[in-house]
Amino acid sequence: MALSHLPIQSQIKSLCEKEGFSFVGFTKAEIPEKDLAYLENWIAEKKHGNMDWFAKDHALSIRNRFENLGFKPLSAICLGFVYRSSEGEGLLTQMQRKVSRYALGTDYHIVLRKKGNQILKELKALYPQNHFRQSVDSLPIAEKILTRESGVVWQGKHTNLIHPKLGSYFFLSIILTDLELGDTNPLESTTDHCGSCRRCLDVCPTNALEPYQLDASKCISYLTIEDRTHTEVTDSFLQWEKKGWVYGCDLCQEVCPWNEGIAKRNQVETMESSFLPREFWKDPSFQKKQKLSEEEFQTYFQDSPIERIGVSIWNRNQVEK
């Protein structure tokens, strides 16, 4: 990286860390050709399941080529925000019907957009001639690929990103800009440390994983969140072994040594109270509810990631074969 980029990178990192972000990386606003080819093949093999929005032509043009954004981005500021908490870890060991750790608190889209808006406000004041646009799953851009390219994390065999000190329980956000920022300082970069480990591959009950590849159509997270074609329980839904997961799945992350070992030893905890488990998760009477009414669902899950699936899918997911 050019040394001339160091001062501005340091300035931006300070702004982002002030808002609580756990790491900050920089890279070109560009998707490598090998990833473009992989995505095209992944879609052709229908490994995106029923997520038709993923394959739409206009979405692909933005995701892959960064077109139609209103400006031509040159750089990506790649942000990670830890959501892991010891409180959440303890709760999940007691839950028979489990949800992914990220869904125990407030919807991350709400929280990270608010933090991002403050960063954008300050960046626009500092650089009024430049454009800045944040994405928190809100733009069809490959946030995971860009963050991997920034070098501050690597992509594990389970396809999740791993930070050498923080593990993998973190949210992503990207800020695109036409400001030239260069690449992450090599001293802050990491490389793939998965080695010969296959814990994540072997633990998946639906065989959704191959090394560094995910068939989303088989993933428990997809089945319980994204596949909303059937609001009622069907034979095709019951064929899958969900292992008690009713919203998402953390199995491949739970067995990862970088979560079980390094992150736990480092006592990695979220800095955001909104991501801590809501109180009702600790109520035994909630765990016993086989079905929720629309009113109950809204009471429990308003402004939660779970709100987006709706009460019918939530109730469907409670049924085990």
Summary of the structure (lengths in Angstrom):
residues: 321
radius of gyration: 19.8
end to end distance: 54.3
largest distance: 60.2
contacts: 976
relative contact order: 0.17
helix: 45%
strand: 13%
